[in-house]
Amino acid sequence: MAKINLLPWREERRQQQTKEFYILLGIAAGLALLLFALAYYYFDQSIKFQNKRNSFLTAEIAKLDQQIKEIDELEAKKASLIARQEVIEELQANRTQMVHLFDELVKTIPNGVFLEKITQQGTAISMEGYSQSHSRVSDYMRRLDESEWFSKIELDYIKADETLGTHEQKFKLSVKLVNPQRKNDTDQTDEEELS
């Protein structure tokens, strides 16, 4: 029988398999690097895109903040103008009020009652004077109550005054001044709200 040496063939085959293994290993490493590079590129582009979106949103938010600030300034100007308008309307409505006040005081004061001092703070009016009797003060209060320009008539005090040497009574009244036109407007508004 003939002896055949198979060692070189096996050695060559082993070398061939080792070479193929390293080639496949290189290909796998190349594919892994390629996949890593693609993933890195994708995420890098995603981050850049998100950063651009964030920058855009930040710029838009800054614009909106500026617009909100301008709107707040306009609202403040509007409130200031409305307040001025209300003051002017109130002054217009009250410009004849003093004339009516003194006219009503003259109309309502009975004989035997004398006013010495009138003080006004807003719509509150305080009147001090002398009367020949208690009944004349009562009559005066009744007349003030019947007037459409006065409300909440209160007698603060009435007392005998001996300093004049007569039997006159010193008194003090407090009343609220009412604008009948404004009161009618308020009543109409209340009626409209109820219906």
GROMACS elastic network, one bead per residue, 0.5 to 0.9 nm:
[ bonds ]
;  ai    aj funct       b0    kb
    5     8     6  0.73036   500
    5     9     6  0.83236   500
    6     9     6  0.53634   500
    6    10     6  0.62915   500
    6    11     6  0.85801   500
    7    10     6  0.51673   500
    7    11     6  0.59482   500
    7    12     6  0.84507   500
    8    12     6  0.59538   500
    8    13     6  0.84162   500
    9    12     6  0.50587   500
    9    13     6  0.60836   500
    9    14     6  0.85445   500
   10    14     6  0.59745   500
   10    15     6  0.84173   500
   11    14     6  0.50731   500
   11    15     6  0.61215   500
   11    16     6  0.84646   500
   12    15     6  0.50256   500
   12    16     6  0.60100   500
   12    17     6  0.85982   500
   13    17     6  0.61032   500
   13    18     6  0.84605   500
   14    17     6  0.50791   500
   14    18     6  0.60422   500
   14    19     6  0.84426   500
   15    18     6  0.50024   500
   15    19     6  0.60166   500
   15    20     6  0.85431   500
   16    19     6  0.50224   500
   16    20     6  0.61366   500
   16    21     6  0.85027   500
   17    21     6  0.59417   500
   17    22     6  0.85336   500
   18    22     6  0.62035   500
   18    23     6  0.85395   500
   19    22     6  0.51971   500
   19    23     6  0.61521   500
   19    24     6  0.86220   500
   20    24     6  0.60241   500
   20    25     6  0.83055   500
   21    24     6  0.51221   500
   21    25     6  0.59008   500
   21    26     6  0.84524   500
   22    26     6  0.59596   500
   22    27     6  0.84692   500
   23    26     6  0.50032   500
   23    27     6  0.61302   500
   23    28     6  0.85348   500
   24    28     6  0.59857   500
   24    29     6  0.83776   500
   25    28     6  0.50662   500
   25    29     6  0.60242   500
   25    30     6  0.84481   500
   26    30     6  0.59533   500
   26    31     6  0.84824   500
   27    31     6  0.60558   500
   27    32     6  0.84501   500
   28    31     6  0.50215   500
   28    32     6  0.60029   500
   28    33     6  0.84946   500
   29    33     6  0.60647   500
   29    34     6  0.84321   500
   30    33     6  0.50478   500
   30    34     6  0.60007   500
   30    35     6  0.85235   500
   31    35     6  0.60103   500
   31    36     6  0.84051   500
   32    35     6  0.50794   500
   32    36     6  0.60192   500
   32    37     6  0.84686   500
   33    37     6  0.59703   500
   33    38     6  0.84775   500
   34    37     6  0.50244   500
   34    38     6  0.60898   500
   34    39     6  0.85349   500
   35    38     6  0.50386   500
   35    39     6  0.60428   500
   35    40     6  0.84144   500
   36    39     6  0.50966   500
   36    40     6  0.59537   500
   36    41     6  0.84686   500
   37    40     6  0.50197   500
   37    41     6  0.60147   500
   37    42     6  0.85049   500
   38    41     6  0.50627   500
   38    42     6  0.60580   500
   38    43     6  0.86200   500
   39    42     6  0.50558   500
   39    43     6  0.61381   500
   39    44     6  0.83365   500
   40    43     6  0.53330   500
   40    44     6  0.58917   500
   40    45     6  0.84680   500
   41    44     6  0.50296   500
   41    45     6  0.60067   500
   41    46     6  0.84574   500
   42    45     6  0.52082   500
   42    46     6  0.61051   500
   42    47     6  0.86511   500
   43    47     6  0.60485   500
   43    48     6  0.84979   500
   44    47     6  0.51409   500
   44    48     6  0.61798   500
   44    49     6  0.85559   500
   45    48     6  0.50288   500
   45    49     6  0.60063   500
   45    50     6  0.84830   500
   46    49     6  0.50739   500
   46    50     6  0.60783   500
   46    51     6  0.85094   500
   47    50     6  0.50418   500
   47    51     6  0.60196   500
   47    52     6  0.85491   500
   48    51     6  0.50113   500
   48    52     6  0.61768   500
   48    53     6  0.86120   500
   49    52     6  0.50797   500
   49    53     6  0.62354   500
   49    54     6  0.86122   500
   50    54     6  0.60429   500
   50    55     6  0.85116   500
   51    55     6  0.60632   500
   51    56     6  0.85021   500
   52    55     6  0.50467   500
   52    56     6  0.61210   500
   52    57     6  0.85441   500
   53    56     6  0.50310   500
   53    57     6  0.60583   500
   53    58     6  0.84762   500
   54    57     6  0.50387   500
   54    58     6  0.59865   500
   54    59     6  0.85188   500
   55    58     6  0.50401   500
   55    59     6  0.61550   500
   55    60     6  0.85936   500
   56    59     6  0.51257   500
   56    60     6  0.61673   500
   56    61     6  0.85549   500
   57    61     6  0.59881   500
   57    62     6  0.85047   500
   58    61     6  0.50446   500
   58    62     6  0.61691   500
   58    63     6  0.86721   500
   59    62     6  0.50960   500
   59    63     6  0.63242   500
   59    64     6  0.87156   500
   60    64     6  0.61608   500
   60    65     6  0.85284   500
   61    65     6  0.60097   500
   61    66     6  0.85369   500
   62    65     6  0.50080   500
   62    66     6  0.62329   500
   62    67     6  0.86576   500
   63    66     6  0.51066   500
   63    67     6  0.62521   500
   63    68     6  0.86424   500
   64    68     6  0.60232   500
   64    69     6  0.84605   500
   65    68     6  0.50035   500
   65    69     6  0.61221   500
   65    70     6  0.86213   500
   66    69     6  0.50353   500
   66    70     6  0.62617   500
   66    71     6  0.86315   500
   67    71     6  0.61048   500
   67    72     6  0.85683   500
   68    72     6  0.60911   500
   68    73     6  0.85721   500
   69    72     6  0.50674   500
   69    73     6  0.62595   500
   69    74     6  0.86503   500
   70    73     6  0.50490   500
   70    74     6  0.61809   500
   70    75     6  0.85746   500
   71    75     6  0.60532   500
   71    76     6  0.85659   500
   72    76     6  0.61703   500
   72    77     6  0.86143   500
   73    76     6  0.50795   500
   73    77     6  0.62287   500
   73    78     6  0.85384   500
   74    77     6  0.50040   500
   74    78     6  0.59874   500
   74    79     6  0.85315   500
   75    79     6  0.60783   500
   75    80     6  0.85043   500
   76    79     6  0.51013   500
   76    80     6  0.61410   500
   76    81     6  0.86095   500
   77    80     6  0.50198   500
   77    81     6  0.61218   500
   77    82     6  0.85501   500
   78    81     6  0.50894   500
   78    82     6  0.60836   500
   78    83     6  0.85414   500
   79    82     6  0.50662   500
   79    83     6  0.61058   500
   79    84     6  0.85994   500
   80    83     6  0.51153   500
   80    84     6  0.62348   500
   80    85     6  0.85860   500
   81    84     6  0.50410   500
   81    85     6  0.60430   500
   81    86     6  0.85679   500
   82    86     6  0.61171   500
   82    87     6  0.86146   500
   83    86     6  0.51205   500
   83    87     6  0.62615   500
   83    88     6  0.86664   500
   84    87     6  0.51032   500
   84    88     6  0.61856   500
   84    89     6  0.85732   500
   85    88     6  0.50828   500
   85    89     6  0.60746   500
   85    90     6  0.85095   500
   86    89     6  0.50146   500
   86    90     6  0.60193   500
   86    91     6  0.84950   500
   87    90     6  0.50716   500
   87    91     6  0.61053   500
   87    92     6  0.85307   500
   88    91     6  0.50497   500
   88    92     6  0.60806   500
   88    93     6  0.85538   500
   89    93     6  0.60907   500
   89    94     6  0.85569   500
   90    93     6  0.50159   500
   90    94     6  0.60281   500
   90    95     6  0.84278   500
   91    94     6  0.50894   500
   91    95     6  0.57893   500
   92    95     6  0.54610   500
   92    96     6  0.82747   500
   93    96     6  0.73949   500
   93    97     6  0.78817   500
   93   179     6  0.86220   500
   93   181     6  0.87392   500
   93   182     6  0.82505   500
   94    98     6  0.78263   500
   94   179     6  0.79843   500
   95    98     6  0.71968   500
   95    99     6  0.84219   500
   96    99     6  0.54203   500
   96   100     6  0.64687   500
   96   101     6  0.87311   500
   97   100     6  0.51246   500
   97   101     6  0.60213   500
   97   102     6  0.87768   500
   97   179     6  0.74211   500
   98   102     6  0.62533   500
   98   103     6  0.84068   500
   99   102     6  0.54787   500
   99   103     6  0.60923   500
   99   104     6  0.85774   500
  100   104     6  0.59363   500
  100   105     6  0.84382   500
  100   149     6  0.79791   500
  101   104     6  0.52390   500
  101   105     6  0.61653   500
  101   106     6  0.87152   500
  101   149     6  0.73495   500
  101   150     6  0.88891   500
  101   177     6  0.79865   500
  102   106     6  0.62019   500
  102   107     6  0.85821   500
  103   106     6  0.52309   500
  103   107     6  0.62253   500
  103   108     6  0.86827   500
  104   108     6  0.59379   500
  104   109     6  0.84266   500
  104   144     6  0.83239   500
  104   147     6  0.74926   500
  104   149     6  0.74281   500
  104   150     6  0.89339   500
  105   108     6  0.53204   500
  105   109     6  0.60136   500
  105   144     6  0.81484   500
  106   109     6  0.56541   500
  106   110     6  0.87180   500
  107   110     6  0.82029   500
  107   143     6  0.87690   500
  108   140     6  0.65933   500
  108   141     6  0.87684   500
  108   142     6  0.89320   500
  108   143     6  0.54249   500
  108   144     6  0.61231   500
  108   146     6  0.89573   500
  108   147     6  0.78014   500
  109   112     6  0.86586   500
  109   113     6  0.66254   500
  109   114     6  0.79939   500
  109   115     6  0.87175   500
  109   139     6  0.86723   500
  109   140     6  0.58538   500
  109   143     6  0.76462   500
  109   144     6  0.82975   500
  110   113     6  0.59476   500
  110   114     6  0.86927   500
  110   136     6  0.70133   500
  110   137     6  0.85715   500
  110   139     6  0.72539   500
  110   140     6  0.61136   500
  110   143     6  0.84800   500
  111   114     6  0.81690   500
  111   131     6  0.89133   500
  111   132     6  0.89733   500
  111   136     6  0.78163   500
  112   130     6  0.82038   500
  112   131     6  0.56876   500
  112   132     6  0.54033   500
  112   133     6  0.78894   500
  112   136     6  0.67797   500
  112   137     6  0.89510   500
  113   129     6  0.73180   500
  113   130     6  0.58641   500
  113   132     6  0.66170   500
  113   133     6  0.85176   500
  113   136     6  0.66482   500
  113   137     6  0.70860   500
  113   140     6  0.78535   500
  114   128     6  0.86300   500
  114   129     6  0.54201   500
  114   130     6  0.51585   500
  114   131     6  0.62142   500
  114   132     6  0.88884   500
  115   118     6  0.75092   500
  115   127     6  0.68908   500
  115   128     6  0.59063   500
  115   130     6  0.64370   500
  115   131     6  0.86341   500
  116   127     6  0.76541   500
  116   128     6  0.56507   500
  116   130     6  0.73267   500
  117   126     6  0.80477   500
  117   127     6  0.57749   500
  117   128     6  0.50708   500
  117   129     6  0.65634   500
  118   125     6  0.69817   500
  118   126     6  0.57241   500
  118   128     6  0.64698   500
  118   129     6  0.88369   500
  119   124     6  0.82795   500
  119   125     6  0.56008   500
  119   126     6  0.50547   500
  119   127     6  0.64890   500
  119   128     6  0.86823   500
  120   123     6  0.68781   500
  120   124     6  0.57200   500
  120   126     6  0.63548   500
  120   127     6  0.88350   500
  121   124     6  0.52826   500
  121   125     6  0.64516   500
  121   126     6  0.85179   500
  122   125     6  0.79530   500
  122   177     6  0.85336   500
  123   175     6  0.83575   500
  123   176     6  0.54787   500
  123   178     6  0.72806   500
  124   174     6  0.71368   500
  124   175     6  0.60047   500
  124   177     6  0.63010   500
  125   173     6  0.82406   500
  125   174     6  0.57597   500
  125   175     6  0.52939   500
  125   176     6  0.60242   500
  125   177     6  0.69156   500
  126   172     6  0.70760   500
  126   173     6  0.57662   500
  126   175     6  0.65130   500
  126   176     6  0.88098   500
  127   171     6  0.82506   500
  127   172     6  0.55938   500
  127   173     6  0.51548   500
  127   174     6  0.63967   500
  127   175     6  0.82213   500
  128   170     6  0.75663   500
  128   171     6  0.57843   500
  128   173     6  0.64836   500
  128   174     6  0.89544   500
  129   169     6  0.84165   500
  129   170     6  0.58810   500
  129   171     6  0.56287   500
  129   172     6  0.66051   500
  129   173     6  0.88049   500
  130   133     6  0.88146   500
  130   137     6  0.87903   500
  130   161     6  0.86745   500
  130   168     6  0.62604   500
  130   169     6  0.54959   500
  130   171     6  0.60741   500
  130   172     6  0.87640   500
  131   134     6  0.71777   500
  131   135     6  0.88615   500
  131   136     6  0.65133   500
  131   137     6  0.64520   500
  131   168     6  0.55785   500
  131   169     6  0.51140   500
  131   170     6  0.64489   500
  131   171     6  0.73861   500
  132   135     6  0.85410   500
  132   136     6  0.69337   500
  132   137     6  0.85082   500
  132   166     6  0.89311   500
  132   167     6  0.69743   500
  132   169     6  0.61458   500
  132   170     6  0.89705   500
  133   136     6  0.55040   500
  133   137     6  0.69093   500
  133   167     6  0.82175   500
  133   168     6  0.66121   500
  133   169     6  0.62323   500
  134   137     6  0.52539   500
  134   138     6  0.63600   500
  134   139     6  0.87178   500
  134   158     6  0.78226   500
  134   169     6  0.72074   500
  135   139     6  0.60852   500
  135   140     6  0.85289   500
  136   140     6  0.60883   500
  136   141     6  0.85674   500
  137   141     6  0.61683   500
  137   142     6  0.85983   500
  137   155     6  0.89894   500
  137   158     6  0.86353   500
  137   169     6  0.89731   500
  137   171     6  0.78975   500
  138   141     6  0.50644   500
  138   142     6  0.61800   500
  138   143     6  0.86689   500
  139   142     6  0.50514   500
  139   143     6  0.62300   500
  139   144     6  0.86383   500
  140   143     6  0.51319   500
  140   144     6  0.61873   500
  140   145     6  0.85815   500
  141   144     6  0.50745   500
  141   145     6  0.61244   500
  141   146     6  0.86978   500
  141   153     6  0.67504   500
  141   154     6  0.81336   500
  141   155     6  0.81906   500
  141   173     6  0.83239   500
  142   145     6  0.50325   500
  142   146     6  0.63055   500
  142   147     6  0.88280   500
  142   153     6  0.88027   500
  143   146     6  0.50921   500
  143   147     6  0.63986   500
  144   147     6  0.51942   500
  144   148     6  0.83092   500
  144   149     6  0.81582   500
  144   150     6  0.61902   500
  144   151     6  0.77753   500
  144   153     6  0.72895   500
  144   175     6  0.85423   500
  145   148     6  0.76938   500
  145   149     6  0.87402   500
  145   150     6  0.64137   500
  145   151     6  0.62543   500
  145   152     6  0.77672   500
  145   153     6  0.65992   500
  146   149     6  0.87700   500
  146   150     6  0.80673   500
  146   151     6  0.88306   500
  147   150     6  0.58819   500
  147   151     6  0.81424   500
  148   151     6  0.76741   500
  148   178     6  0.72942   500
  148   179     6  0.80257   500
  148   180     6  0.62079   500
  149   176     6  0.83592   500
  149   177     6  0.58555   500
  149   179     6  0.60307   500
  149   180     6  0.62419   500
  150   153     6  0.73957   500
  150   175     6  0.63629   500
  150   176     6  0.56016   500
  150   178     6  0.54725   500
  150   179     6  0.84224   500
  151   175     6  0.60306   500
  151   176     6  0.51404   500
  151   177     6  0.65576   500
  151   178     6  0.67086   500
  152   174     6  0.77856   500
  152   175     6  0.55043   500
  152   176     6  0.58363   500
  152   177     6  0.88669   500
  153   173     6  0.70350   500
  153   174     6  0.58391   500
  153   176     6  0.70888   500
  154   172     6  0.87371   500
  154   173     6  0.57084   500
  154   174     6  0.51617   500
  154   175     6  0.63757   500
  155   158     6  0.75188   500
  155   171     6  0.76931   500
  155   172     6  0.61968   500
  155   174     6  0.63857   500
  155   175     6  0.88578   500
  156   171     6  0.74559   500
  156   172     6  0.53297   500
  156   173     6  0.54941   500
  156   174     6  0.67593   500
  157   170     6  0.80213   500
  157   171     6  0.54561   500
  157   172     6  0.54775   500
  157   173     6  0.74128   500
  158   169     6  0.63727   500
  158   170     6  0.55674   500
  158   172     6  0.66285   500
  158   173     6  0.89572   500
  159   168     6  0.86982   500
  159   169     6  0.53965   500
  159   170     6  0.53290   500
  159   171     6  0.64425   500
  160   167     6  0.69537   500
  160   168     6  0.63128   500
  160   170     6  0.59990   500
  160   171     6  0.87296   500
  161   164     6  0.68078   500
  161   165     6  0.80965   500
  161   166     6  0.78371   500
  161   167     6  0.70250   500
  161   168     6  0.61241   500
  161   169     6  0.56816   500
  161   170     6  0.58479   500
  162   165     6  0.54854   500
  162   166     6  0.66891   500
  162   167     6  0.70054   500
  162   168     6  0.78726   500
  162   169     6  0.88141   500
  163   166     6  0.78911   500
  164   167     6  0.80038   500
  164   168     6  0.78901   500
  165   168     6  0.85207   500
  178   181     6  0.88474   500
  178   182     6  0.80865   500
  178   183     6  0.72594   500
  179   182     6  0.53870   500
  179   183     6  0.60807   500
  179   184     6  0.86617   500
  180   184     6  0.60096   500
  180   185     6  0.85223   500
  181   184     6  0.51419   500
  181   185     6  0.62753   500
  181   186     6  0.86699   500
  182   186     6  0.61241   500
  182   187     6  0.85546   500
  183   186     6  0.50341   500
  183   187     6  0.60944   500
  183   188     6  0.85891   500
  184   188     6  0.61032   500
  184   189     6  0.85206   500
  185   188     6  0.51599   500
  185   189     6  0.61655   500
  185   190     6  0.86333   500
  186   189     6  0.50473   500
  186   190     6  0.61319   500
  186   191     6  0.86101   500
  187   190     6  0.50387   500
  187   191     6  0.61578   500
  187   192     6  0.86241   500
  188   191     6  0.50526   500
  188   192     6  0.61631   500
  188   193     6  0.86296   500
  189   192     6  0.50967   500
  189   193     6  0.62309   500
  189   194     6  0.87022   500
  190   193     6  0.51208   500
  190   194     6  0.62579   500
  190   195     6  0.87868   500
  191   194     6  0.51120   500
  191   195     6  0.62900   500
  192   195     6  0.52520   500
